[in-house]
């Protein structure tokens, strides 16, 4: 895949940095034939890939805003600056999510007209070719109704360009399907989303209120909510899936009969497990900033980094940022 500049991978971000991150970046360069550069401490990052030096690291448990402001030579900040300056086409990080959001926002800037960038996370749906896009998944804890409309537009553009959906169906996450259900934010947002004018710019349709049980069900393509609720929903799904997989594997190891049944069923279950594996998606897209930024899971493996680089490259090639600008932004 031909890109105007390499993908900048934050080598110092994540629970398994730098070794696992470096391994993933090297695999992405070799397996996907992508130009990739690493950003981090040259004394700790050992790789045949080019390393953009950064002497500081924003820790996973560090205050995001303070870290971005004070650690100007951190790998996160330098990766975002590389995109801003045209030395990189996109950035990928498995580091501190809030700091990644802040570094991308402060260094790349917002698309003109976008109120708040949002994290768009693809949720796999067994038996379906395309995932559901959930946003905001944690960037904006407190939201205004107008922002949720923009999240709907940006999510629809992402679903359309990333997954080839001609008319994405967008739902508003609430505590009931009726228009009057939910708190003040949900009621106000529903009234705004019920006006078809917002959807005309992104080719979407509003499906009304949806509930948490609908997040992995058919019939929807995008679900919008505030970052607090979205992050709780996302982590709840992750925990439930982990517990379910653990319970199934445990049941297959109860006795000789269940082990025999497991031998029969495992070949059929492994593809499903792979589909639900967070590493398969690579990461979430930060929509609304003036550049491509992929936020990967903190425990990302090398495989997750490979897939994150794939998503980053495809987002650059498809012109996703310009598509968001056309649907949500205002003329320069």
N, C-alpha and C positions, 0 to 999 in steps of 0.2 A: 504494500500500500504506500503510495507516494504522499508525503506530507511536506508542507513548507518548512518545517523545523521539527526537531526531535520532541519526544514526549519526556517531560521532566518528572522523574520519580523521586519522591522524598524518601531517601534511603534510611533516614533516622526515625521515621514515624511508624508507630505500631508496637505491639507487644513483642513481636519477633524480629524487630529490627536490630542491626542492619542485615544480618546474614540471610534471612528468609526473603527480605525485600530485594536484596541484591540478586539472589538466585532467580526470583521471579522476573526482574528486569532483564537479566541476561537471557532467560528463556523467551521472553517477549521479543527481544531483538532477533534471536535465532529462529524461533518457530514461526513468528508472524512476519518476519522480515521488516521490522519497524525500526526507525531511528530512535534510540532511547539514550538519555543522559541521566545520571544519578546526581542527586544533590545531597551533600552531607560532608562530614569530616573526612578529608582524604586519608588521615591516619587510621581511621576505623573502617573505611569503605575500600575493600580490596576487590577490584574488578577490572576486566579488560575494557569496560565501557568508560566513556568520558565522565569525569566527576566534576561538577560545579561546586567549588568549595563553600562550606558554611560551617562556622565554628561553634554554633550554638544549637541546642535542641529544646523544643517546647515539650515538656513532659506530658504524659497522658492525663495526669491528675492536676496539672497546672491550670491556674485561672486563664482562660483563653484570651480575654482582652488584654490583661497585663502581659501575658507572654508575647503576644504580637507586638505590643507597643514597646516593650523593653528589649526584646531579643530580635533586633533588626537583622542580625546575621544568622538567624535560625534557618534550618533547612526548609521549613514551611514558607517563610517569608521570601527566601531566595528563589524557591520554585515558582511562587506567584509572580515575582518580579521578572523571572525568565519569560513567562508567558506575556506579561505586559510589554516587555522590551522586544518581543519577537524572536528571542533566542530559543523559545520552546513553543510548540503548537498547543500543548495542553499540560496540565499537571495532575499527578496521581499521588494521593497520600493515604496511609492507613493510620495516621497520627491522630492527635487530639482533634475531635470533630469541630468543636467550637473555634479552635484556633485556625483550623483549615478554612472554615467559613469566614473568619475575620481576616485572615491573610489574603484570601482571594478577593474579598470585598474591598479592602483598603488598598491593595496593590493593583488589581485589575480594574476595579471600579464597577459600578452598576450600569446596566443598560439604561439609557436615558428613558425615563418614564416608568421604570420598575420601582415600586415602593420598597420591597424587601425580597432579596433572593431566598429561594426555598430549596430544601433538599428533597429530591424526587427519588424514591426507593422502589425498585421493581420487586413485586411480591410474586413468587412462582405460584402457578395454579395447576395442580396435577390434572392431566388430561387436556390441557389447553396449550396451544402453540405460543401464546403470548402471555406475559405476566400482567398483573394489575399494577398501575403506578400510584403510589401513595405519596402525597405531599401536603403539608410540610412534615418531614419526619424528624424534626428536632431543631431547626435553625431559629424559629421565631416562637417563643413560648407564649407571648401575649400578642394577639393579632387584632386587626380591624377587619370588618366585613369586606371592605374594598380590596384588601390584600388577598382574601380567599378567592375573589373573582380573578385576580391576576394569577394566583396559583392554578386555578382551573384552566386558564388560557395557556400558561406555560406547560402544565402537565399534558394538555391536549396536543400541543405542538410536539412535545417529546414523544408521546405515544404514536403520533402520526409519523414522525420522521424516523424514530428508532425502530418501531415495530410494524410500520406499513399499514396503519389503521386509517381508513379514509374518513370516517366520522366517529371519532372517539366519544363514548358515552361517559359523562362525568357525573359522579354522585357526591353529595355533601354528607360527611360522617356526622351522625346525630344519634339520639336515643330512641328514635321512632321514625317511621316512614312518612307520617303525616306532616304537612308543611308547618304546622304550628308547634311541633315537638322541638325540644332543645332549649338551650339558654338564649339570652339576648343576642349573642354573637351569631348563633346558628340561625335564628329567626331573621335577623337582618340580612345575613348572607344569602339565605334562601330567597328572599324577596329580590335581591340583586341578580342572583343567578337565574331566576325565573324569567328575567327579561332576556329575550333571545339576542339582543344586540351584541352582547359580549362574545357570544359564540360564533358570530359571523366572521370574525377576523381569524379564527383558528379552525373553523369547520367542525365544531363540536356540537353535541346536544346535551342538555341538562336532564339527568335522570331522576332528579329530586333527592330527598333524604335517603340515606342508606344506613344500615346498622353494622356493628362490628362483625357480625356473622357473615356479612356480604364481602368481606375483604378478599376472600379466596374463592368466591363463587362466580359463576358465569354471568354475563349480562352487563358487566361494567368494564371500563378500561382505565378510568382514573377516579381516584377518591381524594377529595381535598378536606383539610382540617387544619387547626392550629398546630404549631410545633410541639406543644406539650402533649396534647391528646394523640397526635400522630406518633410521637416517640414511644409513648406508653403502649399504644396498639402494636407497634412494630416489635417492641421487646417482649410483649405478651405472646405474640405469635411465635417468636424465636424460641422462647422458653417452653411453650406448649409443644412445639415440634421436636425440640430436643428431648423432652420428657417422653413423648410418644414413641420416638425412635428407640430410646433406651428401654422402654417397657416392652416393645416388640422384640428387641434383641434379647432381653432377659427372658421372655417367655419361650424363646426358641432354645434356651439352654437349661430348661427345667429338668428334663429327664431324657432318656433315650428316644422316646416317641416324639417329643417336641424337637429334639435335635434332628431327627430324621425328616420331620416336616419342614424344618428350617432349610435343610439341604435342598429340598424340592422348591420351596418358595423364594429363597434368596435370589436366584437369577432373575426372577420377575420383579422383586422388590428393589434391587440395586439401581435400576434406571430411575425409579421414583425417588430413591434417596439422593441420587445425583442431581435430580431436578430441584430438590428442596435444599440442597447444600448452598449456604450463602456464598461460598467461594466461587460457585458457578456464575453468579451474576457479576462478580468483580467489584461492584460498589455502586454507590448512589451518585446521581448527577446533581451538581449545584446549579440550579437554573436561575437566571437573572443577572449573573455577573458577566462582564464583557470578556469572556474567555471560557475555555473548557476546563472544568475542575471536577475530578472524580474523587469522591470520598469513600475509601474502602473501610471495611470492618477492622476494628483494632487488632483482632487476632488473625488477620489475613495471612494465608500461606502463600508460597510462591505461585501456586495455581491461581489464587485470587488476584495476585498482581498481574499475571499474564492476562487474565480476563479483563481487569481494569484497564490495562493498556489497549486492549482490543476495543473496548467501549470508547475510550478516549479518542483513538484513531478514527473510528467510524463516526463519532460525533463531529470531529474536525472535518472529515471528508464530506459529510452530508450537509455541512453549513448550518448546524443546529443553532448556533448562537445568532446568526443572521435571521433564522426562521423565528426565533423567539422575539428578536427585535422587531420583526415585521408584524407580529401578532399582538405584542404587548407594548412595545416601546413607542416613543414619540420621535418625530423627525429631528435630526440634529440641527 
